[in-house]
Amino acid sequence: MIILDIKIVEVTTKRDLDSLYDDWALTLEGLDLASIPEFVNWVMQYTTFKSATVRVYVTRGATMNKYYGLSGNNRYPDDLNIVSIKNSSMVNSNAVAIPRFQVGGRWFTDIVDNNAVRNN
């Protein structure tokens, strides 16, 4: 499938975060916003998307800190970009399960759960 459009969705609510968590979104921490098309193209090396418009979710560190109560060394810089693509938007998200480690990709669930353990 040819990508016609990348739509950036800013994540600002707990409901938005829960949606990423429930979907096990593929996530990169610290990605520069200008690199989002490169991230989408990287995913396309392994699988296609179900729609010509790919939604890419951007969460700021401040949002993560606020809703997950992150503090101390576990706190994100407020302006850090956390960029996610929902697995449900991919035709075969399992195809990126192993290659994601090459680019530092993690599932959003792992990020949240690991932060919770470290925060306690």
C-alpha positions in Angstrom: 0.0 0.0 0.0 1.2 3.5 -0.8 1.1 5.9 2.1 -0.8 9.0 1.0 -0.8 10.7 4.3 0.7 10.6 7.8 -1.5 12.1 10.4 0.1 13.3 13.7 -2.2 12.8 16.7 -1.1 14.5 19.9 -1.7 12.4 22.9 -2.9 14.5 25.8 -5.4 12.5 27.9 -5.3 9.3 30.0 -7.9 7.9 27.6 -5.4 8.4 24.7 -2.7 6.7 26.7 -4.9 3.8 27.6 -5.7 3.4 23.9 -2.0 3.1 23.1 -1.5 0.7 26.0 -4.5 -1.5 25.1 -3.2 -1.7 21.5 0.4 -2.5 22.4 1.5 0.3 20.2 5.0 0.2 18.6 6.9 3.1 20.3 10.1 5.0 20.0 11.2 7.2 22.9 13.1 10.4 22.0 12.3 10.4 18.2 12.6 13.8 16.5 9.3 14.7 14.9 11.1 15.3 11.6 12.0 11.6 11.6 8.4 10.3 11.7 8.2 9.6 7.9 11.4 7.6 8.3 9.8 5.6 11.1 6.7 4.9 9.0 8.9 3.8 6.1 10.9 1.6 8.4 7.7 -0.2 9.5 6.8 -0.6 5.8 9.9 -2.6 5.3 8.2 -5.4 7.3 4.5 -4.9 6.9 1.9 -2.6 5.3 -0.8 -0.5 6.8 -4.5 -1.1 6.7 -5.2 2.5 5.6 -3.5 5.0 3.2 -3.6 7.4 6.2 -1.2 6.3 8.9 -1.9 7.8 12.4 1.2 8.4 14.4 0.7 9.3 18.0 3.0 11.8 19.8 3.1 11.8 23.6 5.2 14.4 25.4 7.2 13.4 28.4 5.2 15.8 30.5 2.0 13.9 29.7 3.6 10.6 30.7 4.9 12.1 33.9 1.5 13.6 34.8 -0.7 10.5 34.1 1.8 7.8 35.3 3.1 9.8 38.3 6.7 9.5 37.2 9.3 11.1 39.4 13.0 11.4 40.2 15.3 9.6 37.7 12.3 7.9 36.2 10.8 11.2 35.1 10.9 12.1 31.4 12.1 15.5 30.2 8.8 17.4 29.7 9.5 18.0 26.0 10.6 14.5 25.1 8.7 13.0 22.1 7.4 9.5 22.6 6.2 8.4 19.1 3.8 5.4 18.6 2.0 3.6 15.8 -0.8 1.3 16.9 -0.4 -2.3 16.1 -4.0 -2.5 14.9 -3.1 -0.1 12.0 -0.6 -2.6 10.6 -1.5 -5.6 8.5 0.9 -7.9 10.4 2.3 -6.2 13.5 4.1 -9.5 14.4 6.5 -8.8 11.5 8.1 -5.9 13.5 8.3 -7.8 16.8 12.0 -8.8 16.5 13.2 -6.0 14.1 11.9 -3.3 16.5 15.0 -3.9 18.7 17.2 -2.7 15.9 15.8 0.8 16.2 15.1 0.8 20.0 11.4 0.2 19.5 9.3 -1.1 22.4 5.7 -1.9 23.0 3.9 0.9 24.8 2.8 -1.6 27.4 6.4 -2.4 28.2 7.3 1.2 28.6 4.4 1.9 31.0 4.8 -1.3 33.0 8.6 -0.9 33.3 8.2 2.7 34.4 5.7 1.7 37.0 8.1 -0.9 38.5 11.0 1.5 38.5 8.9 4.3 40.0 7.9 2.1 43.0 
